[in-house]
Amino acid sequence: MTKLRLLALAILLVAAFSCSGLASDSQTFVGSIGDSMCGLKHMMSGDDKKCTEECVKGGGKYILADAEHNKVYQLDDQEKPKAFSGQKVKVTGVLKGETIEVASIEAAK
């Protein structure tokens, strides 16, 4: 019975260390929620929110536009960005290629 308990404990420890490694890949990105049609610069007149929403209605996807680093990131989650359309945000997630696997989005200062 003791060997079985040690084996179970070892399996739990390996699982715990494996899961903790996933969290360390998470990063925070700062930029504005825009759309894939406009990228870094909105092309429609009016405010950024209206432009983003119209472009997404027209088939665009929500993106994170990081003007400071001249970078556009695709977002795997297309629901969370809706509430922040046109706003400066912090996106926390894992970067895979050019796409952020979004864990959370919050307003940035």
N, C-alpha and C positions, 0 to 999 in steps of 0.2 A: 504493500500500500504506500510506503514511503517513496518508492521509485516513481509510482504513478503521480504522486503529488509534486515531486520535483520536475517531472516531465511537463505537467500542466503549468507549473510556475515558469519554466523555461519558455514554453510556447507563448504565454502571456507577455513575458518580457520582450521577446522578439517582436511580437505584434505591436507592443507599445512603442518600441524604438522605431519600427517601420512607419507607424503613423506620425510620429513626431518629426520624421524626416520630410514628410509631405508639407507640413506647415512652414518649414524653413524655406521652401521655394517661393512662398508668398511674398509679393512686393506691393508697394503703394505707388501709384502713378497719379500725377496731377495734370489736369487739363480741363477742357470743356467738352460737354456732351454735344456732339454735332452729328452730321450725317455723312454717309459715304458719297453722296453726290457732290457735296461742297468741299469736303475735306477740311483743310486748315482755314479757309476763308469762305464765309457765307456770300452767296452770289445774289440772293434776293434782297430787295429793299425791305426795310422794317427791322425788327429786332431778331436776335439770334434764335430765340425760342420759336418764333413763328416760322422762320426759314427752315429750321430743323424739322419741325412737325410737318410742314408741307412737303419737304423732300422725302421724309419717311413715308408719308401717305402715297407719294408718287413712286415708291418702290425702293427708296434708299434704306440703308441700315444705320442704326445708331453706332457711333464710333466715339473714341476718345481722341480729341485733337489737342496735342501738346505743342502749342505754338512756340514755347520757349526753346524746345529742342527740335522744332521743325519735323515732328513725328506724328503719324496717324496710326492708332491702334484699332483693330477690329475688336468687337466685344461679342463673346459667345452668348451672353444673356441679352435678349432684346426686350425684356419686360422691365427690369430694374431701371434702365436709363430713362424710360418714359417720364418719370417724375422729375427728372433733372434736365430735361431738354433745354439746350442753350445755356446752361449754367456751368460755372467753374466747380469742379468736383475733385474728390480723392477716390480713386478706384483701387480696391485691394483685390489682388488675385494672382494667378500664376500665368506668366507669359510663356506662350507656346508659339514660337515663330513670330508672326505679327498679330496674334490674337491673344487677348487677355481672357482667361477663364475667370469670370467675375465672382468673387466671394461677397463683396459688399461695395456699395457706393454711398458716399456722404458728401454734403455740401462742403466746399473749401472756402477759405477766406481769400 
